[in-house]
């Protein structure tokens, strides 16, 4: 039985582990966390409608269910020429036939970013955000600034959706408490039209939502730095804030920078349409680690990462073992798909090269998104069937 070593225990890495096991490979997952953090449902931890332990799903349970081995360790080096990887505790490893890189990404560096917290950063930030929000609620008033940044070298690495979702959920929480009018809430971003990847229909609906909820917008100015009491922009203006939530854009993982992997200008691993690392036989990269090719509106999302993982497993079997399955490319399946939760409902967003869609889902949309979190865990544990693309 041929062995696959998967670097990373996030959504992409777990999808790859399951896909390769289904095709009969021996699989080992290396992760520096004991759990897969389900980021799409982490938006509810800071507002108290979801608990951390329900979002952090134990990897050992998945390993037992699907029959892969789990190594808790940190990847410190990758050497494509020598067909090896180095682990912090486990040393240099070359005991594998195929490699899948699913380490995610690092974040763009911003001066003073330590004054912010991110819903897409380290999982523990979600708990700290809850503590800060609870403290503001106890105080009864304040200024709140949420936003996200850009990466000019790779716009697909920008992730703003969860920021909007948490922003709307916090608005709803404050409204239910009867203290919303005591808080000034502003969303900021350096681009003129944040969320443009969702399509024009979604942008128009977002403007309506912001206006109806008395939410301020601060767009189109480059962020210079963060301070303890706000955000400073390129024209030296300052957005005052008692709580700043900021999602930096992704950049290539630091381990990649010190490797001999082929990298894009933004530091992501170069792959072909079949998720094969360019120039390295038997190596694959999926999810946030990979440099995506495709339309200008392409975005790195969880369902795309999972599809890429399945492509890698399928293509490994087809290419190296002569199976009859056709090779699968990820590019023709690129789309933007999300249920943007607002606490009291949601909006269904879908975009392809041929269509754009935004469907408001009052009340029921929120529970659809909640149900997805349950579905993700139950389907990964094989208690219920997995629906392709979800």
FIFI-603321 format. One record per residue (C-alpha): residue number from 1; x, y, z. Coordinates in steps of 0.1 Angstrom, whole numbers, plus 2048, in hexadecimal, padded with zeros to 3 digits. Each point is the difference from the previous one (the first is absolute). Layout:
N
[r NUM; [X; Y; Z]];
...
This chain:
390
[r 1; [800; 800; 800]];
[r 2; [80E; 822; 7F5]];
[r 3; [804; 81A; 81B]];
[r 4; [7F4; 824; 7FE]];
[r 5; [80D; 81A; 819]];
[r 6; [7E9; 81E; 805]];
[r 7; [80E; 81F; 80F]];
[r 8; [7E4; 813; 812]];
[r 9; [7E1; 7F6; 813]];
[r 10; [7E8; 81C; 7F5]];
[r 11; [7E2; 7FD; 7EA]];
[r 12; [816; 7F9; 7E1]];
[r 13; [817; 7E7; 811]];
[r 14; [7E3; 7EC; 80F]];
[r 15; [7EE; 800; 7DE]];
[r 16; [820; 7F2; 7F0]];
[r 17; [804; 7E6; 81B]];
[r 18; [7DD; 7F3; 7FB]];
[r 19; [802; 801; 7DA]];
[r 20; [821; 7ED; 7FF]];
[r 21; [7F4; 7E6; 819]];
[r 22; [7E1; 7FA; 7EB]];
[r 23; [817; 7F7; 7E4]];
[r 24; [814; 7E7; 814]];
[r 25; [81F; 813; 80A]];
[r 26; [811; 7FF; 821]];
[r 27; [7FD; 823; 80E]];
[r 28; [812; 814; 81B]];
[r 29; [7F5; 823; 80A]];
[r 30; [819; 818; 811]];
[r 31; [7EF; 81C; 813]];
[r 32; [80C; 818; 81A]];
[r 33; [7DD; 800; 80F]];
[r 34; [7EB; 7E4; 810]];
[r 35; [7E1; 80C; 7EE]];
[r 36; [7F3; 80D; 7DF]];
[r 37; [7F2; 823; 806]];
[r 38; [7E0; 804; 7EC]];
[r 39; [806; 825; 7F8]];
[r 40; [7DE; 805; 7ED]];
[r 41; [7ED; 7FC; 821]];
[r 42; [81A; 811; 816]];
[r 43; [7ED; 821; 7F9]];
[r 44; [7E8; 7F8; 81D]];
[r 45; [81A; 7FA; 81B]];
[r 46; [806; 826; 807]];
[r 47; [7DA; 807; 802]];
[r 48; [7FA; 7E2; 817]];
[r 49; [7E9; 7EB; 7EA]];
[r 50; [81A; 7E5; 7FA]];
[r 51; [819; 7F0; 818]];
[r 52; [825; 7FC; 7F7]];
[r 53; [7FF; 7DA; 807]];
[r 54; [7E5; 7FC; 7E6]];
[r 55; [815; 812; 7E5]];
[r 56; [821; 7EE; 809]];
[r 57; [7FA; 7DD; 7F4]];
[r 58; [818; 7E5; 80D]];
[r 59; [817; 7F2; 7E5]];
[r 60; [804; 7DF; 812]];
[r 61; [7DB; 7F9; 7FC]];
[r 62; [804; 805; 7DA]];
[r 63; [820; 7EC; 7FF]];
[r 64; [7EF; 7E2; 810]];
[r 65; [7E1; 802; 7EB]];
[r 66; [813; 802; 7DE]];
[r 67; [81E; 7EB; 809]];
[r 68; [81C; 81A; 7FC]];
[r 69; [81C; 806; 819]];
[r 70; [805; 821; 811]];
[r 71; [821; 810; 80A]];
[r 72; [7FF; 81F; 816]];
[r 73; [81E; 813; 7F5]];
[r 74; [80A; 820; 7EE]];
[r 75; [80E; 801; 7DD]];
[r 76; [821; 814; 800]];
[r 77; [80F; 7F7; 7DE]];
[r 78; [7F7; 7F3; 7DE]];
[r 79; [81A; 7F4; 7E7]];
[r 80; [7F2; 7F6; 7DE]];
[r 81; [822; 7F7; 7F1]];
[r 82; [806; 7E6; 81C]];
[r 83; [7DB; 7F6; 801]];
[r 84; [7FF; 807; 826]];
[r 85; [7F0; 815; 81B]];
[r 86; [80D; 80A; 822]];
[r 87; [7EB; 800; 81F]];
[r 88; [808; 813; 820]];
[r 89; [800; 7E0; 816]];
[r 90; [800; 7E4; 7E6]];
[r 91; [81E; 80C; 7EC]];
[r 92; [805; 7FA; 7DB]];
[r 93; [7E6; 7E9; 7F0]];
[r 94; [801; 7F0; 7DE]];
[r 95; [7EB; 7E1; 808]];
[r 96; [7E4; 808; 7E7]];
[r 97; [7F8; 7FA; 7DC]];
[r 98; [7EB; 81F; 7FA]];
[r 99; [7FD; 821; 812]];
[r 100; [7E3; 818; 804]];
[r 101; [807; 824; 80C]];
[r 102; [7E2; 80E; 812]];
[r 103; [811; 817; 81A]];
[r 104; [7E9; 81D; 7F9]];
[r 105; [811; 822; 7FE]];
[r 106; [810; 81B; 815]];
[r 107; [7F2; 824; 802]];
[r 108; [80B; 821; 7F2]];
[r 109; [814; 813; 819]];
[r 110; [7F2; 821; 80C]];
[r 111; [80F; 819; 819]];
[r 112; [7EF; 7FE; 821]];
[r 113; [7EB; 7E1; 7F7]];
[r 114; [804; 7F4; 824]];
[r 115; [7E6; 81A; 809]];
[r 116; [7E6; 7ED; 7EC]];
[r 117; [7EF; 7DE; 802]];
[r 118; [7F6; 7EB; 7E2]];
[r 119; [7E3; 7E8; 7FB]];
[r 120; [815; 7EE; 7E5]];
[r 121; [820; 7FF; 814]];
[r 122; [80B; 7EA; 81D]];
[r 123; [7E2; 7ED; 80E]];
[r 124; [805; 80F; 823]];
[r 125; [7F9; 823; 7F1]];
[r 126; [7DB; 7F6; 7FE]];
[r 127; [800; 7FC; 826]];
[r 128; [812; 821; 806]];
[r 129; [7E8; 812; 7E9]];
[r 130; [7E3; 7F3; 815]];
[r 131; [811; 80D; 81F]];
[r 132; [806; 822; 7F1]];
[r 133; [7DC; 802; 7F3]];
[r 134; [7F2; 7F6; 821]];
[r 135; [815; 81B; 811]];
[r 136; [7F2; 81A; 7E8]];
[r 137; [7DD; 7F5; 806]];
[r 138; [805; 802; 826]];
[r 139; [80D; 824; 7FA]];
[r 140; [7E1; 807; 7EB]];
[r 141; [80F; 816; 7E4]];
[r 142; [81E; 802; 7E9]];
[r 143; [80F; 801; 7DD]];
[r 144; [804; 7E0; 7ED]];
[r 145; [815; 7FC; 7E0]];
[r 146; [800; 7E0; 7EB]];
[r 147; [813; 7FC; 7E0]];
[r 148; [817; 7EC; 7E9]];
[r 149; [81F; 806; 7EB]];
[r 150; [80C; 7F9; 7DD]];
[r 151; [81D; 7EF; 7EF]];
[r 152; [808; 811; 7DF]];
[r 153; [815; 7E2; 7F5]];
[r 154; [7E3; 7E8; 804]];
[r 155; [7DD; 80D; 805]];
[r 156; [7F3; 7DD; 803]];
[r 157; [810; 7FE; 823]];
[r 158; [7E9; 81C; 80D]];
[r 159; [7E6; 7F3; 819]];
[r 160; [7E5; 819; 80A]];
[r 161; [7E0; 7EC; 802]];
[r 162; [804; 7F4; 824]];
[r 163; [807; 824; 80A]];
[r 164; [7DF; 80C; 7F2]];
[r 165; [7EE; 7E3; 810]];
[r 166; [80E; 807; 823]];
[r 167; [7F9; 825; 7FB]];
[r 168; [7DB; 7F9; 7F8]];
[r 169; [7FD; 7E7; 81C]];
[r 170; [80E; 819; 819]];
[r 171; [7E8; 81A; 7F4]];
[r 172; [7E3; 7E7; 805]];
[r 173; [80D; 7F8; 823]];
[r 174; [802; 824; 80B]];
[r 175; [7DE; 807; 7F1]];
[r 176; [7F0; 7E3; 814]];
[r 177; [810; 80E; 81F]];
[r 178; [7F1; 822; 7F9]];
[r 179; [821; 812; 800]];
[r 180; [809; 801; 7DA]];
[r 181; [7FB; 826; 7FF]];
[r 182; [81C; 804; 81A]];
[r 183; [81A; 7F2; 7E8]];
[r 184; [810; 80E; 7E1]];
[r 185; [807; 7E3; 7E8]];
[r 186; [817; 805; 7E2]];
[r 187; [80C; 7E8; 7E6]];
[r 188; [821; 808; 7EF]];
[r 189; [815; 7F3; 7E3]];
[r 190; [81B; 80F; 7E9]];
[r 191; [7EE; 7F7; 7E0]];
[r 192; [7E4; 816; 7F2]];
[r 193; [7E7; 7E4; 7FD]];
[r 194; [807; 7E4; 81A]];
[r 195; [7EC; 7E1; 7F8]];
[r 196; [802; 806; 7DB]];
[r 197; [808; 7DB; 7F9]];
[r 198; [7DC; 7F8; 80B]];
[r 199; [7F3; 813; 7E2]];
[r 200; [7ED; 820; 7FA]];
[r 201; [7DF; 7F3; 80D]];
[r 202; [80F; 7F7; 821]];
[r 203; [812; 822; 803]];
[r 204; [7DF; 812; 7FA]];
[r 205; [7EE; 7EC; 81B]];
[r 206; [81D; 805; 818]];
[r 207; [7FC; 826; 7FC]];
[r 208; [7DC; 7FD; 808]];
[r 209; [807; 7EB; 81F]];
[r 210; [81A; 819; 80C]];
[r 211; [7E9; 81E; 7FC]];
[r 212; [7E2; 7EF; 810]];
[r 213; [814; 7F5; 81E]];
[r 214; [812; 822; 804]];
[r 215; [822; 7F0; 7FB]];
[r 216; [81C; 817; 7F4]];
[r 217; [819; 7F8; 7E4]];
[r 218; [824; 80C; 7FC]];
[r 219; [80D; 7F3; 7DF]];
[r 220; [81B; 809; 7E7]];
[r 221; [81C; 80B; 816]];
[r 222; [820; 7EC; 806]];
[r 223; [806; 7F6; 824]];
[r 224; [820; 80F; 80E]];
[r 225; [800; 7F0; 823]];
[r 226; [7EB; 7F5; 81D]];
[r 227; [801; 811; 822]];
[r 228; [7F0; 7F6; 821]];
[r 229; [7E3; 818; 7FA]];
[r 230; [7FB; 7FD; 7DB]];
[r 231; [80B; 7FE; 7DC]];
[r 232; [817; 819; 7EE]];
[r 233; [7FD; 804; 7DA]];
[r 234; [817; 80D; 7E5]];
[r 235; [7F2; 823; 802]];
[r 236; [807; 801; 826]];
[r 237; [7DC; 7FE; 808]];
[r 238; [7F6; 7E9; 81D]];
[r 239; [7E3; 7EA; 806]];
[r 240; [7FB; 800; 826]];
[r 241; [7F8; 7DE; 80F]];
[r 242; [7FC; 7EF; 821]];
[r 243; [801; 7DE; 7EF]];
[r 244; [810; 7F9; 7DF]];
[r 245; [7FA; 7DF; 7EE]];
[r 246; [816; 7FD; 7E1]];
[r 247; [806; 7E3; 7E7]];
[r 248; [821; 804; 7EF]];
[r 249; [802; 7F2; 7DC]];
[r 250; [812; 7DF; 7FD]];
[r 251; [825; 7FD; 7F4]];
[r 252; [816; 7E2; 7FA]];
[r 253; [808; 7EA; 81E]];
[r 254; [822; 808; 810]];
[r 255; [80B; 7DC; 7FB]];
[r 256; [7FC; 804; 7DA]];
[r 257; [817; 81F; 800]];
[r 258; [81D; 7EB; 80D]];
[r 259; [7F9; 7E2; 7E9]];
[r 260; [808; 7F8; 7DC]];
[r 261; [7DB; 7FF; 7F6]];
[r 262; [7F5; 813; 7E1]];
[r 263; [7EF; 81F; 80E]];
[r 264; [7EA; 81C; 7F2]];
[r 265; [808; 824; 806]];
[r 266; [7EA; 7FF; 81F]];
[r 267; [812; 7E1; 80E]];
[r 268; [7E6; 7E5; 7F8]];
[r 269; [809; 7DE; 7F2]];
[r 270; [7FD; 7FF; 7DA]];
[r 271; [7EA; 7E4; 7F3]];
[r 272; [7F1; 7F5; 7DF]];
[r 273; [7DA; 7FB; 7FB]];
[r 274; [803; 7DD; 80E]];
[r 275; [80E; 80D; 822]];
[r 276; [823; 7F2; 7F8]];
[r 277; [81D; 815; 80D]];
[r 278; [812; 80D; 7E1]];
[r 279; [81F; 7EC; 7FA]];
[r 280; [7FD; 7E9; 81E]];
[r 281; [7F4; 7DD; 7F7]];
[r 282; [7E7; 7F1; 819]];
[r 283; [7FB; 820; 814]];
[r 284; [7DF; 814; 802]];
[r 285; [7F5; 820; 810]];
[r 286; [7DC; 809; 809]];
[r 287; [7EC; 81B; 811]];
[r 288; [810; 820; 80D]];
[r 289; [823; 7F3; 7FA]];
[r 290; [7FC; 7FF; 7DA]];
[r 291; [802; 81D; 7E7]];
[r 292; [7DF; 7FF; 7ED]];
[r 293; [7FC; 807; 7DB]];
[r 294; [7DF; 80B; 7F2]];
[r 295; [7E9; 81E; 7FC]];
[r 296; [808; 821; 812]];
[r 297; [7E4; 7FB; 819]];
[r 298; [80D; 7DE; 80C]];
[r 299; [801; 7FC; 825]];
[r 300; [80F; 7E6; 818]];
[r 301; [7E3; 7F0; 812]];
[r 302; [7FA; 7E0; 814]];
[r 303; [7EB; 7EE; 7E6]];
[r 304; [81A; 808; 7E5]];
[r 305; [81C; 7F2; 817]];
[r 306; [7EB; 7E0; 805]];
[r 307; [7FB; 7FC; 7DA]];
[r 308; [825; 805; 7FA]];
[r 309; [808; 7E5; 81A]];
[r 310; [7E9; 7E8; 7EE]];
[r 311; [811; 809; 7DF]];
[r 312; [822; 7F8; 80E]];
[r 313; [7F6; 7DE; 80C]];
[r 314; [7EE; 7F8; 7DF]];
[r 315; [81D; 80C; 7EB]];
[r 316; [81A; 7EE; 814]];
[r 317; [7EE; 7DF; 7FB]];
[r 318; [7FA; 807; 7DB]];
[r 319; [823; 80B; 7F8]];
[r 320; [815; 7E9; 815]];
[r 321; [7EC; 7E0; 800]];
[r 322; [7F0; 7FF; 7DD]];
[r 323; [7DC; 801; 80D]];
[r 324; [7E6; 80A; 7E7]];
[r 325; [7F2; 81E; 812]];
[r 326; [806; 820; 7EC]];
[r 327; [816; 81A; 80E]];
[r 328; [7EC; 81C; 812]];
[r 329; [809; 824; 7FE]];
[r 330; [7F5; 81A; 81A]];
[r 331; [7FF; 81F; 7EB]];
[r 332; [7E0; 7FA; 7ED]];
[r 333; [7EE; 7FB; 821]];
[r 334; [80B; 821; 810]];
[r 335; [7E3; 814; 80E]];
[r 336; [7F7; 816; 81D]];
[r 337; [7E7; 7EF; 817]];
[r 338; [7F6; 80A; 823]];
[r 339; [7E3; 805; 818]];
[r 340; [807; 822; 810]];
[r 341; [7F1; 7FE; 822]];
[r 342; [7F2; 81F; 811]];
[r 343; [7F4; 7F1; 821]];
[r 344; [7DB; 805; 7F7]];
[r 345; [803; 7F1; 7DD]];
[r 346; [819; 7FD; 7E4]];
[r 347; [807; 807; 7DB]];
[r 348; [808; 7E4; 7E7]];
[r 349; [81C; 80B; 7EA]];
[r 350; [80A; 7ED; 7E0]];
[r 351; [816; 80B; 7E4]];
[r 352; [80F; 7EF; 7E2]];
[r 353; [80E; 80C; 7DF]];
[r 354; [7DD; 800; 7F2]];
[r 355; [7E9; 80B; 81C]];
[r 356; [7FE; 814; 820]];
[r 357; [7E6; 7FA; 81B]];
[r 358; [7F6; 80F; 822]];
[r 359; [7E1; 7F3; 811]];
[r 360; [7F5; 80F; 821]];
[r 361; [7F6; 7E5; 819]];
[r 362; [7F0; 810; 81E]];
[r 363; [800; 7EB; 820]];
[r 364; [803; 7DE; 7ED]];
[r 365; [822; 809; 7F2]];
[r 366; [80F; 802; 823]];
[r 367; [7F4; 7DE; 809]];
[r 368; [80C; 7F2; 7DE]];
[r 369; [823; 80C; 809]];
[r 370; [7FD; 7F2; 823]];
[r 371; [7F5; 7DF; 7F1]];
[r 372; [81E; 800; 7E9]];
[r 373; [817; 7FF; 81E]];
[r 374; [7EE; 7E1; 80E]];
[r 375; [800; 7F1; 7DD]];
[r 376; [826; 805; 7FC]];
[r 377; [808; 7ED; 81F]];
[r 378; [7E6; 7E4; 7FB]];
[r 379; [80A; 7FA; 7DC]];
[r 380; [825; 800; 807]];
[r 381; [7F9; 7E5; 81A]];
[r 382; [7EC; 7ED; 7E6]];
[r 383; [7E0; 801; 815]];
[r 384; [7EE; 810; 7E3]];
[r 385; [808; 801; 7DA]];
[r 386; [816; 81B; 7F3]];
[r 387; [7F1; 817; 7E5]];
[r 388; [81A; 808; 7E5]];
[r 389; [80A; 825; 801]];
[r 390; [7F4; 805; 824]];
